[in-house]
Amino acid sequence: MQRTIGSDLGGFVTMRMQMRLAAFAFIIGWSSLLAFGWLALSAPASDFPPIIVTDSLLAACGGAAGLWSWLALRRAMP
């Protein structure tokens, strides 16, 4: 029998499914941090400022998702 989590979901989400979701969020999060961070840092000063702010916010969200998923994967490891 597989271990389940999330009693609010009726035990539908298994630990394996949670780890796959966290691994997917890990890759997407850190990739977006790198991509949008590069766009924000390499933008010329003549660019439209809201675009630079948007890139910075997307990079921060990607970093937060990557960090959250890394902590979730680390916590799930035996």
C-alpha positions in Angstrom: 0.0 0.0 0.0 1.3 3.5 -0.9 1.7 6.2 1.7 -0.8 9.0 1.1 -0.9 12.6 2.1 -3.6 15.2 2.2 -6.5 14.1 4.2 -8.5 16.9 2.6 -8.1 15.2 -0.8 -9.3 11.9 0.6 -5.8 10.3 0.3 -5.8 10.8 -3.4 -2.3 12.3 -3.7 0.4 9.7 -3.0 3.9 10.5 -1.8 5.3 9.6 -5.2 2.9 12.0 -7.0 3.9 14.7 -4.6 7.6 14.1 -5.2 7.0 14.2 -9.0 5.2 17.5 -8.7 7.9 19.0 -6.5 10.6 17.8 -9.0 8.7 19.4 -11.8 8.3 22.7 -9.9 12.1 22.5 -9.0 13.1 22.4 -12.7 10.5 25.1 -13.8 11.3 27.3 -10.9 15.0 27.5 -11.1 14.9 27.7 -14.9 12.6 30.7 -14.8 14.8 32.3 -12.2 17.8 32.0 -14.5 15.9 33.0 -17.6 14.0 36.0 -16.3 16.9 37.0 -14.0 19.2 37.2 -17.0 16.6 39.2 -18.9 16.3 41.7 -16.0 20.0 42.0 -15.5 21.1 42.3 -19.1 18.4 44.7 -20.2 19.7 48.1 -21.4 18.8 51.2 -19.4 16.8 52.5 -22.3 14.2 49.6 -22.0 10.7 50.3 -20.8 11.0 50.1 -16.9 7.8 48.0 -16.3 9.3 45.3 -18.4 12.4 45.1 -16.2 10.3 45.1 -13.1 8.1 42.3 -14.5 11.2 40.2 -15.4 12.5 40.8 -11.8 9.2 39.7 -10.3 9.0 36.6 -12.5 12.5 35.7 -11.5 11.7 36.1 -7.8 8.6 33.9 -8.2 10.7 31.3 -10.0 13.3 31.4 -7.2 10.6 31.0 -4.5 9.1 28.1 -6.4 12.5 26.5 -6.8 13.3 26.9 -3.1 9.9 25.6 -2.0 10.2 22.5 -4.1 13.8 21.9 -3.0 12.6 22.0 0.7 9.6 19.8 -0.1 11.9 17.2 -1.8 14.4 17.4 1.0 11.7 16.9 3.6 10.3 13.9 1.8 13.6 12.1 1.6 14.0 9.3 4.2 
